[in-house]
Amino acid sequence: MADDDVVRRINELADEEHRLQDLHEGGPVGDDERARLKEIELALDQCWDLLRQRRARREAGEDPAGAEVRSESVVENYLQ
């Protein structure tokens, strides 16, 4: 996946996230929407991580194609 593809996916996910949030602005969010928002959040974290990996590999003179999508347990625990 090329950087442009990752950025495109980030934009698609962010747009979906905003649509879901706008639908429930000021009101309760249902269980399905809450679960989908959680999925989107994870996918966004993974996409951003992948993009950072690709850019870091390129800057280090390595092949950016060697970057891999990391698991939820990795991307969700960076700050812990």
Beta strands, then each sheet from edge to edge (+ up, - down):
end
